[in-house]
Amino acid sequence: MCIQPLLESLPELLVQYKVIVALLRASEPPKFWDEVANIIKISYNIYMKNYLSEVAIFSAKATTGTALAYLIKDWQHIMLCLSSQTSANFTIKFQGSFSETAPDFSAAQSATNRWDYIQVKDYQNNAAIDGDTGIAFAGTDDVRLFELNTNGLKYVCATITARSAGSVNLHLSGFNNE
């Protein structure tokens, strides 16, 4: 097939398309190059993958703290796997933002640092867990699966609060229905 070499090179193209688009936007017509970048990205998602490989957000984290912000705007569904070890006792909350640039999730919310705590849905019992409440582990280790409510969001983050024992693992994965 003559298209096979192109499809095999799409992962590299997807990684570099933002750089290419930035360089080409200086030329006319810019809308054309935006469309080329979208075609590359769409082709990659259709032919190569419709999911984001699992990303470790926290790995045996044994302190309170806020993770990095993750750009998730290209994914329709964001799944989380939360696990604990050594009789963990903590609360974790998830944050989201639709700002153009990632907010500072570790700083207070404000008119210029726009984010909020977001709801998650528990796969165990289909319960919606309020973002302001978060998920609490109380000394019994467990593995839990959740879906983030990310409609329209661009960035998500997680913060561990009130930790007194044990450690936390959190993995994120994105999926599309295509």
C-alpha positions in Angstrom: 0.0 0.0 0.0 1.3 3.4 -0.8 -0.4 5.0 2.2 1.3 2.7 4.7 4.5 4.7 5.0 2.5 7.8 5.7 0.5 6.0 8.4 3.6 4.7 10.0 5.1 8.2 10.2 1.9 9.8 11.7 3.0 9.4 15.4 6.1 11.5 14.7 4.1 14.0 12.7 1.5 14.3 15.5 4.2 15.1 18.0 5.7 17.7 15.8 2.6 19.2 14.2 2.4 22.1 16.7 5.9 23.2 15.8 5.2 22.8 12.1 1.9 24.8 12.3 3.6 27.6 14.3 6.2 27.9 11.6 3.7 27.7 8.7 1.2 30.2 10.3 3.6 33.0 9.4 2.8 32.2 5.7 -0.5 32.8 3.9 -3.2 31.5 4.2 -3.0 30.4 7.9 -6.4 28.7 7.9 -5.1 26.2 5.3 -2.2 25.2 7.6 -4.6 24.8 10.5 -6.6 22.4 8.4 -3.5 20.5 7.4 -2.6 20.0 11.0 -6.1 18.9 11.9 -6.0 16.4 9.0 -2.7 15.0 10.3 -4.1 14.7 13.9 -7.4 13.2 12.8 -5.7 10.7 10.5 -3.5 9.7 13.4 -6.4 9.2 15.7 -8.5 7.2 13.2 -5.7 5.0 11.8 -3.3 4.7 14.7 -5.1 5.0 18.0 -8.2 6.3 19.7 -6.9 6.3 23.2 -4.2 8.0 25.3 -1.8 5.5 26.7 -2.0 5.3 30.5 -0.2 8.2 32.2 1.0 7.9 35.8 -0.1 11.1 37.7 1.0 9.9 41.1 3.2 6.9 41.8 3.5 5.8 45.4 3.0 9.5 46.5 3.2 9.6 50.3 2.6 13.4 50.8 -0.1 15.9 50.1 0.3 17.9 47.0 -0.9 18.9 43.5 0.0 17.1 40.3 0.9 18.7 37.0 -1.9 20.0 34.8 -2.8 17.6 31.9 -4.1 18.8 28.6 -7.1 16.6 27.8 -9.1 18.7 25.3 -8.7 16.1 22.5 -10.2 13.2 24.5 -13.9 12.6 24.9 -13.6 10.4 28.0 -11.0 10.5 30.8 -10.7 7.4 32.9 -8.8 7.2 36.2 -7.4 4.3 38.2 -6.8 5.2 41.8 -5.1 2.8 44.1 -3.5 2.9 47.5 -1.0 0.9 49.6 0.2 0.6 53.2 -3.2 1.4 54.8 -3.5 4.8 53.1 -5.6 7.5 54.7 -6.2 10.5 52.4 -8.6 12.6 50.3 -8.0 13.3 46.6 -9.9 15.9 44.6 -9.9 16.5 40.9 -9.7 19.9 39.3 -10.6 21.2 35.8 -10.3 24.3 33.7 -11.3 25.5 30.2 -8.8 28.4 30.2 -6.7 28.8 27.1 -3.5 28.2 29.2 -3.2 25.9 32.2 -4.0 27.5 35.5 -2.0 27.1 38.6 -4.1 24.4 40.3 -2.0 24.7 43.5 -2.9 28.3 43.9 -6.3 29.8 45.0 -9.0 30.2 42.4 -9.4 33.7 41.1 -10.6 35.8 38.1 -7.2 35.2 36.5 -6.6 31.6 37.8 -9.8 30.0 36.7 -10.4 26.4 37.8 -12.8 24.4 39.9 -13.1 21.0 41.6 -14.9 18.6 39.2 -17.2 15.6 39.7 -16.1 12.0 39.1 -18.3 9.0 38.4 -17.5 5.8 40.3 -17.4 2.7 38.1 -18.1 0.5 41.1 -21.6 1.8 41.9 -22.2 4.5 39.3 -22.3 7.1 42.0 -21.4 10.7 41.2 -18.9 12.1 43.7 -19.0 15.9 44.1 -15.7 17.7 43.2 -15.6 19.7 46.4 -16.0 16.5 48.5 -13.4 14.3 46.7 -12.7 10.7 47.3 -11.6 9.6 50.8 -9.6 6.5 51.7 -9.7 5.6 55.4 -6.9 3.1 56.1 -8.2 0.3 53.9 -6.3 -0.1 50.6 -8.3 -0.4 47.5 -8.3 0.0 43.7 -11.0 2.2 42.3 -12.0 3.2 38.7 -13.6 6.6 37.9 -14.6 8.7 34.9 -14.0 12.4 35.1 -16.7 14.8 34.1 -14.7 16.7 31.5 -17.3 18.1 29.1 -15.6 21.2 27.5 -12.6 21.2 29.8 -9.0 21.7 28.5 -7.0 20.9 31.6 -7.4 18.5 34.5 -5.3 18.0 37.7 -5.5 16.1 41.0 -4.7 17.2 44.5 -4.1 15.0 47.5 -5.3 16.6 50.7 -5.5 15.5 54.4 -3.1 12.6 54.0 -2.0 10.9 57.2 -0.8 7.5 56.1 0.1 5.3 53.2 0.7 6.2 49.5 -1.3 6.9 46.5 -1.2 5.8 42.8 -3.2 7.5 40.2 -3.2 6.7 36.5 -5.1 8.6 33.7 -6.1 7.4 30.3 -8.1 9.2 27.5 -10.5 7.7 25.0 -12.6 8.7 22.0 -15.6 6.9 20.6 -14.3 6.9 17.0 
